[in-house]
Amino acid sequence: LVEVYQGTEGVGKAIEYLAGVAAQMPEDGHVQYRLGAFYMSASKTAEAAAALEKAAQLDPANAEIFFQMGSVHLNQNNAPKAVESFEKYLSMNPENAQNKATATALIAALKPKK
């Protein structure tokens, strides 16, 4: 249903819908993760960070949350937190990491040179 809203009404309508679902299901980490991802696609980084932090508390085994959090921190110009999130993402799922190459390259670019 979220994809229908996104496709027909835009990201704003999808966010509105997911925010309503999140209010009804505040303990659902997947809903918080999706809400955070949609906030990120709408360039609402503060809202994305809040939703993803909550998602990480509710579903700490979901590595994808940490990739999204790294992206949020990157957009907020917080390189240390971005590196921390990307490293956690890779440590949780090193072999099957969907965005492994991207996370690895970003870590290398963001870490201070010695």
Residue pairs with C-beta under 8 A, 6 or more apart in sequence:
1 17
2 14
2 17
2 18
2 34
2 38
3 14
5 13
5 14
5 16
5 17
6 13
6 14
6 38
11 38
11 41
11 42
12 42
14 38
15 35
15 38
15 39
15 42
15 44
18 31
18 34
18 35
18 38
19 35
21 28
21 31
22 28
22 31
22 32
22 35
22 51
25 31
27 58
28 58
29 54
29 55
29 56
29 57
29 58
29 59
29 62
29 65
30 55
30 59
30 62
32 51
32 52
32 54
32 55
32 58
32 59
33 51
33 52
33 55
33 59
33 62
33 64
33 65
33 68
35 51
35 55
36 47
36 48
36 49
36 50
36 51
36 52
36 55
36 65
36 68
36 72
37 48
37 68
39 45
39 47
39 48
39 51
40 48
40 68
40 71
40 72
40 75
43 75
45 72
45 75
45 76
48 68
48 72
49 69
49 72
49 73
49 76
52 65
52 68
52 69
52 72
53 69
55 62
55 65
56 62
56 65
56 66
56 69
59 65
61 92
63 88
63 89
63 92
63 93
63 97
64 89
64 98
66 85
66 86
66 88
66 89
66 92
67 85
67 86
67 89
67 97
67 98
67 99
67 103
69 81
69 85
70 82
70 83
70 84
70 85
70 86
70 89
70 103
70 106
71 82
73 79
73 81
73 82
73 84
73 85
74 82
74 106
74 110
79 110
82 106
82 110
83 106
83 107
83 110
83 111
86 103
86 106
86 107
87 107
89 97
89 99
89 103
90 97
90 100
90 103
90 104
90 107
94 100
97 103
